[in-house]
Amino acid sequence: MATFVLIHGGGGSAWDWHLLVPELISRGHDVVVPELPIEDTSAGFAEFCQTVVDAIGDRRDLVVVGHSYGAFTAPLIADKLPVRLLVLLTPMVPKPGERPGDWWANTSYRGAEGLSEEQQFYNGVPAEVVAEAPAHNRDQVSAEGNEPWPLDAWPDVPTKVLLAREDRFFPADFQRRVAADRLGVVPDEIDGGHAVPLSHPKQLADHLTAYPLP
């Protein structure tokens, strides 16, 4: 049994994982779904990390999954606790000293033109789930966006990058390039869009639980 630590993305919440959690539990795993303090203007990377560490408690056999902007926080946990595997899902892969606000220009990101926010983030998600999403979105006003990412190097932990083939926000070719440039890895792939935990929770659970734990 593993403990999956699911870290939501920017402006998100634990709700983003609510369809994946029962899939992982039904496969015999424990799940921790922290709410990052993104609505606290004084909260930075240290507070994000401590929130997750506190939620984990004394659990072990940790698989830390960082979705999108959550990939800035996920490696910080591996610097504090004995993490067995990092999984970066449709991620913003950070590099040492990088401010999150600079990531977009540093990666030469270009947003999709002519698509609404809903079309970028929620393609493939059932309409009834998309309708619920606004009630669970939160304002990201925390301080870490202007803080240098605090690690000097990527943690010495096996790391997987998992992209979604139909992602309109971070297209597959963009994800492949960033993963190669920053981590020297070829991403794994899954069907779905950027919100793959909401569009393909069963398939995502199958993929996550199939990774061997070192």
Disulfide bonds with the S-S distance in Angstrom:
none
